[in-house]
Amino acid sequence: MTNEPAPTDCFVCGKHRDESLMPGGPVWHDELVVVSHLSPRAPGGSAAVYLGHMLVEPRRHAPGLADLTDAEAQRVGLWCTRAARRLREVGGAEHVYAAVIGDNVPHLHVHLLPRYPGTPREYWWERVDEWPDAPRGGESEAAALVARLSAAGR
């Protein structure tokens, strides 16, 4: 576990301080974890994002899984499960993938990627968001999905 202060240029720490960087604000949060929708303003982002691409992040700046406290690790797992459930129940996903990559932003973030009905098998898993007919939208569409997911509760 790292006790180093959060870097001032960390995008994830920045969006935890300025919730306007999250489309629709946080979907859910507690004292240890924030769940949000991928932002078109994220590093390497584009004007249209894959709708339902959620991020589960510890509030504390922790570069990777091995840097989490036990409490943070438990809470990250809990929020991944809750968010995946809501993506199925409210978002219409038939399956939800989870991945930790950690190459672009050195603040742990678990990617949750829904697979929607009708997604051709060749786009399953790491290509799910490349499907030409995948649901995409800008900040307003992502914020609308965030509102629906948030309204469904934890």
DSSP file with accessible surface (Angstrom, degrees, kcal/mol):
  #  RESIDUE AA STRUCTURE BP1 BP2  ACC     N-H-->O    O-->H-N    N-H-->O    O-->H-N    TCO  KAPPA ALPHA  PHI   PSI    X-CA   Y-CA   Z-CA
    1    1 A M              0   0  117      0, 0.0     2,-0.3     0, 0.0    67,-0.1   0.000 360.0 360.0 360.0 134.2    0.0    0.0    0.0
    2    2 A T        -     0   0   21     65,-0.5    65,-0.0     1,-0.1    59,-0.0  -0.714 360.0-173.9 -94.5 140.1    1.3    3.4   -0.9
    3    3 A N        +     0   0  140     -2,-0.3    -1,-0.1     2,-0.1     3,-0.1   0.193  44.9 127.0-110.9  11.2    1.1    6.4    1.4
    4    4 A E        -     0   0  148      1,-0.1    57,-0.1    57,-0.1    -2,-0.1  -0.386  69.3-100.4 -67.6 147.7    2.4    8.9   -1.1
    5    5 A P        -     0   0  117      0, 0.0    -1,-0.1     0, 0.0     3,-0.1  -0.321  45.8 -93.3 -65.9 152.4    0.3   12.0   -1.7
    6    6 A A        -     0   0   44      1,-0.1     2,-0.1    -3,-0.1    54,-0.0  -0.435  43.7-111.1 -65.4 135.3   -1.9   12.0   -4.7
    7    7 A P    >   -     0   0   45      0, 0.0     3,-1.4     0, 0.0     6,-0.1  -0.422  18.4-130.6 -66.4 144.3   -0.2   13.6   -7.7
    8    8 A T  T 3  S+     0   0  134      1,-0.3    -2,-0.1    -2,-0.1     6,-0.0   0.724 105.4  55.7 -70.5 -17.8   -1.9   16.9   -8.7
    9    9 A D  T 3  S+     0   0  137      4,-0.0     2,-0.5     5,-0.0    -1,-0.3   0.297  74.2 123.3 -98.5  11.9   -2.1   15.8  -12.3
   10   10 A C    <>  -     0   0    7     -3,-1.4     4,-2.4     1,-0.2     5,-0.2  -0.607  51.2-155.0 -75.3 119.0   -4.0   12.5  -11.7
   11   11 A F  H  > S+     0   0   46     -2,-0.5     4,-2.4     2,-0.2     5,-0.2   0.903  92.7  51.3 -61.2 -41.1   -7.2   12.7  -13.8
   12   12 A V  H  > S+     0   0    4      2,-0.2     4,-1.8     1,-0.2    -1,-0.2   0.951 111.3  45.8 -65.0 -48.0   -9.0   10.3  -11.4
   13   13 A C  H  > S+     0   0    8      1,-0.2     4,-1.5     2,-0.2    -1,-0.2   0.913 112.5  54.3 -59.3 -39.2   -8.2   12.3   -8.3
   14   14 A G  H  X S+     0   0   13     -4,-2.4     4,-2.1     1,-0.2    -2,-0.2   0.902 107.2  47.9 -62.9 -41.6   -9.2   15.4  -10.2
   15   15 A K  H  < S+     0   0    2     -4,-2.4     6,-0.2     1,-0.2    -1,-0.2   0.814 106.7  57.2 -74.3 -23.7  -12.6   14.1  -11.1
   16   16 A H  H  < S+     0   0   22     -4,-1.8     3,-0.3    -5,-0.2    -1,-0.2   0.854 112.9  41.8 -69.8 -30.6  -13.2   13.0   -7.5
   17   17 A R  H  < S+     0   0  163     -4,-1.5     2,-0.5     1,-0.2    -2,-0.2   0.808 124.5  37.2 -80.2 -32.9  -12.5   16.7   -6.5
   18   18 A D    ><  -     0   0   77     -4,-2.1     3,-2.2    -5,-0.2    -1,-0.2  -0.831  66.8-174.0-125.1  90.1  -14.6   18.1   -9.4
   19   19 A E  G >  S+     0   0   88     -2,-0.5     3,-2.0     1,-0.3     6,-0.4   0.641  75.1  80.8 -64.1 -11.6  -17.6   15.9  -10.0
   20   20 A S  G 3  S+     0   0   68      1,-0.3    -1,-0.3     4,-0.1     4,-0.1   0.704  81.2  67.8 -67.4 -14.9  -18.5   18.0  -13.1
   21   21 A L  G <  S+     0   0   34     -3,-2.2    -1,-0.3    -6,-0.2    20,-0.3   0.547  89.7  75.2 -78.6  -7.4  -15.8   15.8  -14.9
   22   22 A M  S X  S-     0   0    5     -3,-2.0     3,-2.8    -7,-0.2     2,-0.2  -0.929  95.7-115.9-104.5 122.2  -18.2   12.8  -14.4
   23   23 A P  T 3  S-     0   0    2      0, 0.0    14,-0.4     0, 0.0    -2,-0.1  -0.373 102.2  -2.4 -57.4 117.9  -21.2   12.8  -16.8
   24   24 A G  T 3  S-     0   0   51     -2,-0.2    -4,-0.1    -4,-0.1    -3,-0.1   0.524 119.3 -93.9  78.8   3.8  -24.1   13.1  -14.5
   25   25 A G  S <  S-     0   0   14     -3,-2.8    12,-0.4    -6,-0.4     2,-0.1  -0.263  78.5 -20.0  79.7-173.3  -21.9   13.1  -11.4
   26   26 A P        -     0   0   19      0, 0.0    10,-0.2     0, 0.0     3,-0.2  -0.407  50.8-148.0 -67.0 143.4  -21.0    9.9   -9.5
   27   27 A V  S    S-     0   0    6      8,-2.8     2,-0.3     1,-0.4     9,-0.2   0.938  82.6 -16.7 -72.0 -49.9  -23.4    7.0  -10.0
   28   28 A W  E    S+A   35   0A  16      7,-1.1     7,-2.8    -3,-0.1    -1,-0.4  -0.965  72.5 171.7-146.2 160.2  -22.8    5.9   -6.4
   29   29 A H  E     -A   34   0A  78     -2,-0.3     2,-0.2     5,-0.2     5,-0.2  -0.984   9.4-179.8-163.4 160.1  -20.1    6.6   -3.9
   30   30 A D        -     0   0   18      3,-2.3    29,-0.0    -2,-0.3    -2,-0.0  -0.768  57.4 -70.4-144.1-164.2  -19.1    6.1   -0.3
   31   31 A E  S    S+     0   0  128     -2,-0.2     3,-0.1     1,-0.2    28,-0.0   0.706 130.2  29.0 -71.3 -15.9  -16.2    7.1    1.9
   32   32 A L  S    S+     0   0   39      1,-0.2    27,-2.9    27,-0.1    28,-0.4   0.688 118.7  38.9-112.9 -25.7  -13.8    4.7    0.1
   33   33 A V  E     - B   0  58A   0     25,-0.3    -3,-2.3    26,-0.1     2,-0.4  -0.960  51.7-158.8-137.3 147.9  -15.0    4.3   -3.5
   34   34 A V  E     -AB  29  57A   3     23,-2.8    23,-2.6    -2,-0.3     2,-0.5  -0.990   8.0-161.0-124.6 135.0  -16.6    6.3   -6.4
   35   35 A V  E     +AB  28  56A   0     -7,-2.8    -8,-2.8    -2,-0.4    -7,-1.1  -0.972  25.5 157.3-114.5 127.0  -18.5    4.7   -9.3
   36   36 A S  E     - B   0  55A   0     19,-2.3    19,-3.0    -2,-0.5     2,-0.3  -0.904  41.0-102.8-142.5 169.9  -18.9    6.8  -12.4
   37   37 A H  E     - B   0  54A   0    -12,-0.4    17,-0.2   -14,-0.4   -12,-0.1  -0.707  52.0 -90.2 -91.5 146.4  -19.5    6.6  -16.1
   38   38 A L        -     0   0   34     15,-3.0    14,-0.1    -2,-0.3    15,-0.1  -0.319  46.9-136.4 -53.2 135.1  -16.6    7.0  -18.6
   39   39 A S    >   -     0   0    2      1,-0.1     3,-2.0   -17,-0.1     7,-0.1  -0.797  12.6-137.0-100.1 138.8  -16.2   10.6  -19.5
   40   40 A P  T 3  S+     0   0   19      0, 0.0    -1,-0.1     0, 0.0     8,-0.1   0.734 108.9  60.2 -60.1 -18.6  -15.6   12.0  -23.0
   41   41 A R  T 3  S+     0   0  112    -20,-0.3     3,-0.1     4,-0.1     6,-0.1   0.401  79.4 115.9 -91.1   3.7  -13.1   14.2  -21.2
   42   42 A A  S X  S-     0   0   16     -3,-2.0     3,-2.9     1,-0.2    -4,-0.0  -0.316  87.0 -76.4 -66.8 155.1  -11.0   11.3  -19.9
   43   43 A P  T 3  S+     0   0   76      0, 0.0    -1,-0.2     0, 0.0     3,-0.1  -0.305 123.9   9.7 -53.7 128.4   -7.5   11.0  -21.2
   44   44 A G  T 3  S+     0   0   90      1,-0.2    -2,-0.1    -3,-0.1    -3,-0.1   0.552 102.1 144.9  77.1   7.2   -7.7    9.6  -24.7
   45   45 A G    <   -     0   0   41     -3,-2.9     2,-0.3    -5,-0.1    -1,-0.2  -0.092  36.0-148.1 -73.5 171.8  -11.5   10.1  -24.7
   46   46 A S        -     0   0   71     -7,-0.1    -4,-0.2     2,-0.1    -1,-0.1  -0.889  32.7 -98.5-135.1 170.0  -13.7   11.0  -27.6
   47   47 A A  S    S+     0   0   87     -2,-0.3     2,-0.5     1,-0.1    92,-0.2   0.814 112.5  49.1 -61.1 -31.3  -16.9   13.0  -28.0
   48   48 A A  S    S-     0   0   45     90,-0.1     2,-0.3    -8,-0.1    90,-0.2  -0.946  74.0-172.4-114.1 127.3  -18.9    9.7  -28.1
   49   49 A V  E     -E  137   0B   6     88,-3.1    88,-1.9    -2,-0.5     2,-0.5  -0.784  37.3 -92.3-113.4 160.7  -18.3    7.1  -25.4
   50   50 A Y  E >   -E  136   0B   7     -2,-0.3     3,-1.8    86,-0.2    86,-0.2  -0.604  49.8-121.4 -70.8 118.1  -19.6    3.5  -25.1
   51   51 A L  T 3  S+     0   0   29     84,-2.4     3,-0.1    -2,-0.5    -1,-0.1  -0.464  94.9  26.2 -70.3 130.4  -22.8    3.9  -23.0
   52   52 A G  T 3  S+     0   0    0      1,-0.3     2,-1.1    -2,-0.2    -1,-0.3   0.303  77.0 141.1  99.9  -5.5  -22.6    1.8  -19.8
   53   53 A H    <   -     0   0   15     -3,-1.8   -15,-3.0    60,-0.1    -1,-0.3  -0.569  34.9-173.7 -72.1 101.1  -18.8    1.9  -19.6
   54   54 A M  E     -BC  37 112A   0     58,-2.1    58,-2.8    -2,-1.1     2,-0.4  -0.655  17.6-150.5-100.5 156.9  -18.5    2.3  -15.8
   55   55 A L  E     -BC  36 111A   9    -19,-3.0   -19,-2.3    -2,-0.2     2,-0.5  -0.994   1.7-161.6-128.5 131.2  -15.4    2.9  -13.6
   56   56 A V  E     +BC  35 110A   0     54,-2.0    54,-2.7    -2,-0.4   -21,-0.2  -0.974  24.4 172.1-113.6 119.1  -15.1    1.8  -10.0
   57   57 A E  E     -B   34   0A   1    -23,-2.6   -23,-2.8    -2,-0.5    52,-0.2  -0.980  34.8-120.3-133.9 139.5  -12.3    3.7   -8.3
   58   58 A P  E     -B   33   0A   0      0, 0.0   -25,-0.3     0, 0.0     4,-0.2  -0.494  23.6-134.1 -70.4 146.2  -10.9    4.0   -4.8
   59   59 A R  S    S+     0   0   78    -27,-2.9     2,-0.1    -2,-0.1   -26,-0.1   0.908  88.8  75.4 -65.6 -41.8  -11.0    7.6   -3.5
   60   60 A R  S    S-     0   0   69    -28,-0.4     2,-0.7     1,-0.1   -28,-0.0  -0.457 102.0-102.2 -71.6 142.7   -7.5    7.4   -2.2
   61   61 A H        +     0   0   23     -2,-0.1    -1,-0.1   -57,-0.1   -59,-0.1  -0.541  56.0 160.8 -68.6 109.0   -4.8    7.5   -4.9
   62   62 A A        -     0   0    0     -2,-0.7    46,-3.7    -4,-0.2     6,-0.1  -0.981  31.9-151.9-132.9 118.0   -3.7    3.9   -5.3
   63   63 A P        -     0   0   54      0, 0.0     2,-0.3     0, 0.0    46,-0.1   0.838  70.0  -6.4 -63.0 -34.5   -1.9    2.9   -8.5
   64   64 A G  S >  S-     0   0   19     44,-0.1     3,-1.6    42,-0.1     4,-0.3  -0.900  80.4 -81.5-152.5 179.8   -3.0   -0.7   -8.6
   65   65 A L  G >  S+     0   0  104      1,-0.3     3,-1.6    -2,-0.3    -1,-0.1   0.874 121.7  57.6 -56.5 -41.8   -4.8   -3.6   -6.9
   66   66 A A  G 3  S+     0   0   93      1,-0.3    -1,-0.3   -65,-0.0     0, 0.0   0.660 100.6  60.2 -66.7 -13.5   -1.8   -4.5   -4.7
   67   67 A D  G <  S+     0   0   43     -3,-1.6   -65,-0.5   -66,-0.1    -1,-0.3   0.470  83.1 103.5 -93.9  -2.8   -1.9   -0.9   -3.3
   68   68 A L  S <  S-     0   0   16     -3,-1.6     2,-0.1    -4,-0.3    -3,-0.0  -0.495  71.7-123.6 -78.7 148.0   -5.4   -1.2   -1.9
   69   69 A T     >  -     0   0   42     -2,-0.2     4,-2.8     1,-0.1     5,-0.2  -0.423  34.1-105.3 -73.7 165.3   -6.1   -1.6    1.8
   70   70 A D  H  > S+     0   0  136      1,-0.2     4,-2.5     2,-0.2     5,-0.2   0.917 123.5  51.6 -60.2 -40.1   -8.2   -4.7    2.6
   71   71 A A  H  > S+     0   0   44      1,-0.2     4,-2.2     2,-0.2    -1,-0.2   0.915 110.7  47.3 -63.9 -43.1  -11.2   -2.4    3.3
   72   72 A E  H  > S+     0   0    7      2,-0.2     4,-3.0     1,-0.2     5,-0.2   0.922 111.1  51.8 -63.6 -42.9  -10.7   -0.6   -0.1
   73   73 A A  H  X S+     0   0   45     -4,-2.8     4,-2.2     1,-0.2    -2,-0.2   0.922 110.7  47.9 -61.3 -43.4  -10.4   -4.0   -1.9
   74   74 A Q  H  X S+     0   0  148     -4,-2.5     4,-2.3    -5,-0.2    -1,-0.2   0.929 113.9  46.7 -62.4 -42.8  -13.6   -5.3   -0.3
   75   75 A R  H  X S+     0   0   62     -4,-2.2     4,-2.7     2,-0.2     5,-0.2   0.899 109.4  53.2 -70.1 -39.1  -15.5   -2.1   -1.2
   76   76 A V  H  X S+     0   0    8     -4,-3.0     4,-2.3     1,-0.2    -1,-0.2   0.946 111.6  47.3 -59.1 -45.7  -14.2   -2.1   -4.8
   77   77 A G  H  X S+     0   0   36     -4,-2.2     4,-2.1    -5,-0.2    -2,-0.2   0.918 111.4  50.4 -62.0 -42.6  -15.4   -5.6   -5.2
   78   78 A L  H  X S+     0   0   69     -4,-2.3     4,-2.6     1,-0.2    -2,-0.2   0.941 112.2  46.4 -60.9 -46.9  -18.8   -4.8   -3.6
   79   79 A W  H  X S+     0   0    0     -4,-2.7     4,-2.6     1,-0.2     5,-0.2   0.853 108.9  55.4 -69.1 -32.3  -19.3   -1.8   -5.9
   80   80 A C  H  X S+     0   0   20     -4,-2.3     4,-2.4    -5,-0.2    -1,-0.2   0.940 111.0  45.7 -61.1 -44.5  -18.3   -3.8   -9.0
   81   81 A T  H  X S+     0   0   71     -4,-2.1     4,-2.3     2,-0.2    -2,-0.2   0.938 114.5  46.5 -64.4 -47.2  -21.0   -6.3   -8.1
   82   82 A R  H  X S+     0   0   63     -4,-2.6     4,-2.1     1,-0.2    -1,-0.2   0.915 114.0  47.6 -62.9 -43.6  -23.6   -3.7   -7.5
   83   83 A A  H  X S+     0   0    1     -4,-2.6     4,-2.4     2,-0.2    -1,-0.2   0.916 110.7  51.4 -65.9 -42.0  -22.8   -1.8  -10.6
   84   84 A A  H  X S+     0   0   25     -4,-2.4     4,-1.8    -5,-0.2    -1,-0.2   0.914 109.2  51.8 -61.4 -40.8  -22.8   -4.9  -12.8
   85   85 A R  H  X S+     0   0  108     -4,-2.3     4,-3.1     1,-0.2     5,-0.2   0.931 110.9  46.8 -59.4 -46.3  -26.2   -5.9  -11.4
   86   86 A R  H  X>S+     0   0   33     -4,-2.1     4,-2.9     1,-0.2     5,-1.7   0.863 107.1  57.0 -67.6 -35.0  -27.7   -2.4  -12.2
   87   87 A L  H  <5S+     0   0    1     -4,-2.4     6,-2.5     3,-0.2    -1,-0.2   0.877 114.7  39.8 -63.1 -34.6  -26.2   -2.5  -15.7
   88   88 A R  H  X5S+     0   0  141     -4,-1.8     4,-0.6     4,-0.2    -2,-0.2   0.944 122.7  39.0 -74.9 -50.6  -28.1   -5.8  -16.2
   89   89 A E  H  <5S+     0   0  119     -4,-3.1    -3,-0.2    -5,-0.2    -2,-0.2   0.869 136.5  13.7 -71.4 -39.5  -31.3   -4.8  -14.5
   90   90 A V  T  <5S+     0   0   47     -4,-2.9    -3,-0.2    -5,-0.2    -2,-0.1   0.787 127.9  48.8-107.1 -39.0  -31.6   -1.2  -15.6
   91   91 A G  T  4<S-     0   0   15     -5,-1.7    -3,-0.2     2,-0.1    -4,-0.2   0.587 100.7-122.4 -84.5 -12.6  -29.2   -0.7  -18.4
   92   92 A G     <  +     0   0   41     -4,-0.6    -4,-0.2    -6,-0.3    -3,-0.1   0.599  53.6 156.3  84.8  11.0  -30.3   -3.8  -20.4
   93   93 A A        -     0   0    8     -6,-2.5    23,-0.2    23,-0.2    -1,-0.2  -0.421  34.2-160.4 -69.7 145.2  -26.9   -5.6  -20.5
   94   94 A E  S    S+     0   0   86     21,-3.1     2,-0.3     1,-0.3    22,-0.2   0.640  80.1   7.5 -95.4 -17.3  -26.9   -9.3  -20.9
   95   95 A H  E     -D  115   0A  80     20,-1.3    20,-3.4    -8,-0.1     2,-0.4  -0.977  65.7-146.5-157.5 150.9  -23.3   -9.6  -19.5
   96   96 A V  E     -D  114   0A  28     -2,-0.3     2,-0.3    18,-0.2   -12,-0.1  -0.987  11.1-155.5-129.0 123.5  -20.8   -7.3  -17.8
   97   97 A Y  E     -D  113   0A  24     16,-3.0    16,-2.5    -2,-0.4     2,-0.4  -0.670   6.5-156.6 -90.3 151.1  -17.1   -7.6  -18.3
   98   98 A A  E     +D  112   0A  62     -2,-0.3     2,-0.3    14,-0.2    14,-0.2  -0.989  16.4 169.3-129.9 138.3  -14.6   -6.3  -15.7
   99   99 A A  E     -D  111   0A  19     12,-2.0    12,-3.2    -2,-0.4     2,-0.5  -0.996  24.6-160.4-149.3 143.7  -11.0   -5.4  -16.3
  100  100 A V        +     0   0   64     -2,-0.3    10,-0.1    10,-0.2     8,-0.1  -0.995  26.4 154.4-119.6 119.2   -8.1   -3.7  -14.6
  101  101 A I        -     0   0  103     -2,-0.5    -1,-0.1     8,-0.5     9,-0.1   0.775  17.4-175.0-111.8 -58.0   -5.5   -2.5  -17.1
  102  102 A G        +     0   0   37      7,-0.2     6,-0.0     5,-0.1     8,-0.0   0.682  43.8 116.2  74.4  18.5   -3.7    0.4  -15.5
  103  103 A D  S    S+     0   0  136      1,-0.1    -1,-0.1     3,-0.0     0, 0.0   0.818  79.1  33.3 -88.2 -33.1   -1.4    1.5  -18.4
  104  104 A N  S    S+     0   0  150      1,-0.3    -1,-0.1   -61,-0.0   -60,-0.0   0.837 123.1  32.8 -94.4 -38.3   -2.7    5.0  -19.1
  105  105 A V  S    S-     0   0   18      2,-0.1     2,-1.8     4,-0.1    -1,-0.3  -0.974  70.2-145.7-124.7 116.2   -3.8    6.4  -15.7
  106  106 A P  S    S+     0   0   78      0, 0.0     2,-0.4     0, 0.0   -42,-0.1  -0.200  73.6  92.4 -80.7  48.4   -1.8    5.4  -12.6
  107  107 A H  S    S-     0   0    0     -2,-1.8    -5,-0.1   -44,-0.1    -2,-0.1  -0.961  89.6-104.0-136.2 119.7   -4.9    5.4  -10.3
  108  108 A L        +     0   0    3    -46,-3.7     2,-0.3    -2,-0.4   -44,-0.1  -0.129  48.3 166.5 -48.2 130.7   -6.7    2.1  -10.0
  109  109 A H        -     0   0   19    -52,-0.2     2,-0.6   -46,-0.1    -8,-0.5  -0.936  27.3-145.1-147.9 125.6   -9.9    2.0  -11.9
  110  110 A V  E     -C   56   0A  10    -54,-2.7   -54,-2.0    -2,-0.3     2,-0.5  -0.829  18.6-142.1 -90.0 123.0  -11.9   -1.2  -12.7
  111  111 A H  E     -CD  55  99A  29    -12,-3.2   -12,-2.0    -2,-0.6     2,-0.5  -0.752  12.0-164.5 -84.4 129.2  -13.6   -0.9  -16.1
  112  112 A L  E     -CD  54  98A   4    -58,-2.8   -58,-2.1    -2,-0.5   -14,-0.2  -0.979   8.6-174.0-112.6 119.2  -17.1   -2.5  -16.3
  113  113 A L  E     - D   0  97A  21    -16,-2.5   -16,-3.0    -2,-0.5     2,-0.1  -0.953  12.7-146.0-119.1 113.1  -18.1   -3.0  -19.9
  114  114 A P  E     - D   0  96A   0      0, 0.0     2,-0.5     0, 0.0   -18,-0.2  -0.475   3.5-146.3 -75.9 146.2  -21.7   -4.2  -20.6
  115  115 A R  E     - D   0  95A  27    -20,-3.4   -21,-3.1    -2,-0.1   -20,-1.3  -0.979  20.8-149.5-109.2 123.9  -22.4   -6.5  -23.5
  116  116 A Y    >   -     0   0   26     -2,-0.5     3,-1.9   -23,-0.2   -23,-0.2  -0.592  27.8 -85.8 -94.2 153.8  -25.8   -5.7  -24.9
  117  117 A P  T 3  S+     0   0   80      0, 0.0    -1,-0.1     0, 0.0   -24,-0.0  -0.251 114.7  31.0 -54.7 139.7  -28.2   -8.1  -26.6
  118  118 A G  T 3  S+     0   0   60      1,-0.3     3,-0.0    -3,-0.1    -2,-0.0   0.333  78.0 143.4  93.2  -7.5  -27.4   -8.5  -30.3
  119  119 A T    <   -     0   0    8     -3,-1.9    -1,-0.3     1,-0.1     5,-0.1  -0.529  56.0-119.0 -66.1 120.1  -23.7   -7.9  -29.9
  120  120 A P    >   -     0   0   38      0, 0.0     3,-2.5     0, 0.0     4,-0.3  -0.312  19.5-116.9 -61.5 144.7  -22.1  -10.3  -32.5
  121  121 A R  G >  S+     0   0  173      1,-0.3     3,-1.9     2,-0.2    -2,-0.1   0.820 111.4  66.8 -54.5 -34.1  -19.8  -12.8  -30.9
  122  122 A E  G 3  S+     0   0  125      1,-0.3    -1,-0.3     5,-0.0     5,-0.0   0.672 102.5  49.4 -65.8 -10.8  -16.7  -11.4  -32.7
  123  123 A Y  G <  S+     0   0   41     -3,-2.5    -1,-0.3     5,-0.1     7,-0.2   0.373  84.0 122.3-105.9   4.1  -17.1   -8.3  -30.6
  124  124 A W  S X  S-     0   0   78     -3,-1.9     3,-0.9    -4,-0.3     2,-0.3  -0.271  72.0  -3.2 -65.5 156.3  -17.4  -10.0  -27.2
  125  125 A W  G >  S+     0   0  105      1,-0.2     3,-2.2     2,-0.2     4,-0.3  -0.443 135.5  13.9  63.3-119.7  -14.9   -9.1  -24.5
  126  126 A E  G 3  S+     0   0  123      1,-0.3    -1,-0.2    -2,-0.3     3,-0.2   0.646 132.8  46.8 -69.0  -8.6  -12.2   -6.6  -25.4
  127  127 A R  G X> S+     0   0   90     -3,-0.9     3,-2.3     1,-0.1     4,-0.6   0.316  75.7 110.6-108.9   9.1  -13.9   -5.5  -28.6
  128  128 A V  G X4 S+     0   0    0     -3,-2.2     3,-0.7     1,-0.3    -1,-0.1   0.852  80.8  47.8 -55.8 -34.6  -17.4   -5.1  -27.2
  129  129 A D  G 34 S+     0   0   57     -4,-0.3    -1,-0.3     1,-0.2    -2,-0.1   0.501 101.1  66.9 -87.2   0.2  -17.2   -1.3  -27.6
  130  130 A E  G <4  +     0   0   99     -3,-2.3    -1,-0.2    -7,-0.2    -2,-0.2   0.574  67.9 117.9 -91.7 -13.0  -15.9   -1.6  -31.2
  131  131 A W    X<  -     0   0   33     -3,-0.7     3,-2.1    -4,-0.6   -12,-0.0  -0.354  68.4-134.9 -55.8 126.2  -19.2   -3.0  -32.5
  132  132 A P  T 3  S+     0   0   90      0, 0.0    -1,-0.2     0, 0.0    -3,-0.0   0.821 104.2  46.4 -57.4 -29.3  -20.5   -0.5  -35.1
  133  133 A D  T 3  S+     0   0  125      2,-0.1    -2,-0.1     0, 0.0     3,-0.1   0.294  83.1 128.8 -96.6  10.7  -24.0   -0.7  -33.6
  134  134 A A  S <  S-     0   0    8     -3,-2.1     2,-0.3     1,-0.1    -5,-0.1  -0.338  72.3 -97.8 -63.1 145.6  -22.9   -0.4  -30.0
  135  135 A P        +     0   0   46      0, 0.0   -84,-2.4     0, 0.0     2,-0.3  -0.509  54.0 171.3 -69.4 124.8  -24.8    2.3  -28.0
  136  136 A R  E     +E   50   0B 100     -2,-0.3     2,-0.3   -86,-0.2   -86,-0.2  -0.934   4.5 154.3-130.5 158.1  -22.7    5.4  -27.9
  137  137 A G  E     -E   49   0B   7    -88,-1.9   -88,-3.1    -2,-0.3     2,-0.0  -0.984  33.9-107.3-170.5 170.7  -23.4    8.9  -26.7
  138  138 A G     >  -     0   0   17     -2,-0.3     4,-2.4   -90,-0.2     5,-0.2  -0.036  62.3 -64.2 -91.5-160.7  -21.9   12.1  -25.4
  139  139 A E  H  > S+     0   0   65      1,-0.2     4,-2.8     2,-0.2     5,-0.2   0.878 131.6  52.1 -59.8 -39.7  -22.1   13.6  -22.0
  140  140 A S  H  > S+     0   0   84      2,-0.2     4,-2.0     1,-0.2    -1,-0.2   0.909 111.4  45.9 -68.6 -39.1  -25.9   14.1  -22.0
  141  141 A E  H  > S+     0   0   92      2,-0.2     4,-2.0     1,-0.2    -1,-0.2   0.912 114.6  48.0 -68.8 -40.6  -26.6   10.5  -23.0
  142  142 A A  H  X S+     0   0    0     -4,-2.4     4,-2.6     1,-0.2    -2,-0.2   0.923 111.1  51.6 -63.9 -41.5  -24.1    9.2  -20.4
  143  143 A A  H  X S+     0   0   30     -4,-2.8     4,-2.4    -5,-0.2    -2,-0.2   0.879 107.0  53.3 -63.7 -37.0  -25.7   11.5  -17.8
  144  144 A A  H  X S+     0   0   51     -4,-2.0     4,-2.0     2,-0.2    -1,-0.2   0.912 110.4  46.8 -64.4 -41.5  -29.2   10.2  -18.6
  145  145 A L  H  X S+     0   0    7     -4,-2.0     4,-2.8     2,-0.2     5,-0.2   0.926 110.1  53.6 -65.4 -41.9  -28.0    6.6  -18.1
  146  146 A V  H  X S+     0   0    2     -4,-2.6     4,-3.1     1,-0.2     5,-0.2   0.925 107.8  51.2 -57.1 -44.0  -26.3    7.6  -14.8
  147  147 A A  H  X S+     0   0   61     -4,-2.4     4,-2.3     1,-0.2    -1,-0.2   0.916 111.1  47.5 -62.3 -42.6  -29.6    9.1  -13.6
  148  148 A R  H  X S+     0   0  128     -4,-2.0     4,-1.0     2,-0.2    -2,-0.2   0.924 114.9  45.6 -65.1 -43.5  -31.5    5.9  -14.4
  149  149 A L  H >< S+     0   0    0     -4,-2.8     3,-0.5     1,-0.2     4,-0.3   0.934 114.0  48.5 -65.7 -43.9  -28.8    3.7  -12.7
  150  150 A S  H >< S+     0   0   43     -4,-3.1     3,-1.8     1,-0.2    -2,-0.2   0.896 107.3  55.6 -62.4 -41.4  -28.7    6.0   -9.6
  151  151 A A  H 3< S+     0   0   89     -4,-2.3    -1,-0.2     1,-0.3    -2,-0.2   0.771  97.3  64.7 -64.1 -25.3  -32.4    6.1   -9.3
  152  152 A A  T << S-     0   0   44     -4,-1.0    -1,-0.3    -3,-0.5    -2,-0.2   0.569 106.3-133.2 -75.5  -6.5  -32.5    2.3   -9.2
  153  153 A G    <         0   0   29     -3,-1.8    -1,-0.2    -4,-0.3    -2,-0.0  -0.229 360.0 360.0  85.1-175.0  -30.6    2.5   -5.9
  154  154 A R              0   0  135     -3,-0.1    -1,-0.1    -2,-0.0    -4,-0.0  -0.158 360.0 360.0 -81.6 360.0  -27.6    0.6   -4.7
